Structures are given as C-alpha cells and as structure tokens.
Amino acid sequence: MHTLRSVTLDAPAKINLTLDVLGIRPDGYHEVTMVMQTVSLVDTVRLEKRASGISLSIDGNVALEADETNLAYRAAKHFFQTQKVTGGVHIHLMKRIPMAAGLAGGSTDAAAVIKGLSILYQPTPCRQDLLDMCASIGSDVPFCYEGGTMLATGRGEILERLPDAPAFFVVLAKPKAAVSTAWVYKRADAFGALPHPATETMLEAIRSQDVESIKKHLKNVLEVVTIEEYPEIRRLKDFMEMHGAAALMSGSGPTVFGLLEGRAEAEVLLTKLRHEFPGTESFLSWTIPKAPPAETQSSTAKIEERG
C-alpha cells in the first residue's frame, strides 16, 4: 500500500470582471456581488507530511512573514483543528503573485493548502464543508478553491458556477503601492453612494459568450476610490486602453488588468508597459477554466508516493 507523502499544486490568481458593493452587513462585512475569473499567474504550493506541527517557508521576491499570520499557515491550522486528523505539514510557497495587489495571492495559497491537505490526509468532509472551511479563513478563499468563472455574493463566499468566460489573454500590471483591502472599503463607505451595480449585465454577456459585451461592461466600483489615492492606476488603465485592451482595476487594487483576444497584441502591450512603467510588476497571463476536482488534478497536482 502506498502512502502519500507530498503534493505540489498551482495556486492561481484571480481578477474581478465586475465588483459591486451593495452596503454594509449587520456583521460588519460589506455585501458584494461580483464576477470573478481565474488567470494563469500562479504561486506554487508544496506540502510535505510531518508527524506533527506546522512549518512554513517562502521563496520569491516578497516581504511575507512565514509565521502564524500567513493565510497558508492559518489554513493548515484550521484544517487540522476541524478535521481531527493526526499529523502535521511543512508548507513551501513559491510566490509569483504580487502581495496586496487585488489578485488574491494569500487567499489562493490558503485554498491550495486546504486542497492539498485533503489529498494528503483524505478526510471525508463534503465539498460544502471544505468551502465553509475556506470561508472561515477569508472571503476570497472559497472562490480560489473552486476556480474558473463564478458569481460571488454575500461577502464573496456564496458562489454560483457560470459558464467558462471566453478565452482572453490578460496583461497584469501592479504598481509599487501595496493597497489594504480594509482601507479601500472604509474609504468607499466615506464616498457614500457608489455607481449602479453592473454585474447583471456582465452575467448576460458571459452566458451568451459575447466577447465585445464582456469587454464593454467591465466595472469595479472600488476603482474610483483607489484611484483617488493612487493615480498611477488611472495612468496604467489609460495606457492599456490606448493600446487596444479592455482594462480594469482588480479587486481593491492596485493591479490593473487588460483583456486582449490575441497573444501577439498582449505581448506587444506587455513590452510597451515594461518600457513605459519600469517600476511596475507586469505579467502576461490568460483566463483558465474551472479546475478539475482536487482528487483528479493530474495536470496541476504533482503527488509523490512512498511505499
């Protein structure tokens, strides 16, 4: 009999095709409705079984603490506490997704930890139990666990599977600034009334696979809030649009993404961005469809066995 000893998974970033804020909930969170999309920029998360305890190491050009404050560590701790399994894990993160960027870098690492531990330790919770576990760690973690194209409501943890969005190349540009999600939402409250929700129009465009309508109806109500403090976002967005991309700030920012249908056009835009904005982290990625279930991820999860 073989025993799984380690597993390596990709942890993809996300972008928001829409983000509407509908108000503050009684629990203090904001009620949102948004269309979220997985893209191909990934962190790599490797989990190795240990007899006990949780440890964490990190590679990549990021100033990220490898301790209990890290969402990946918190995800592992929550998994062992709730699943009542005996054992431990060493988590190694190879970070590529920028931090505090509106791309769910921490949330996707946490989701990969839960997915990987469920492979290594094979507890028997149902899918909803795993998603509830994700939601207890962070609002974006359930989406990152599921992936693909989804409508997210509530505080972001209530998910509805949508048809996969049409394929786009996605140019990502993250200015030097690190933006706090909590700060952006607090500032949004001070703005008062935000623009009329745009998500319904985007849902129609995705369901009809209307590429032009999707590009036309990108909308993030937090964009105006963040741009006021970080005008570089506006400059990046204008630059992308000037070069033919449909552009929007993702999440609470400051990353701006541009959608293009052709790889050549996306590569040209990326080259021009790197020349015009040398202090900006920029990446070429593309939309990716719904991930297969964790237990069948032969293309993205590398599992090692020792007999």
Beta strands, then each sheet from edge to edge (+ up, - down):
strand 1: 3-24
strand 2: 30-50
strand 3: 54-59
strand 4: 88-94
strand 5: 149-153
strand 6: 158-161
strand 7: 169-174
strand 8: 219-220
strand 9: 246-249
strand 10: 256-260
strand 11: 281-286
strand 12: 302-306
sheet 1: 3+ 4+ 2- 1+ 8+
sheet 2: 3+ 4+ 2- 1+ 12-
sheet 3: 3+ 4+ 2- 5+ 6-
sheet 4: 9+ 10- 7+ 11-
end
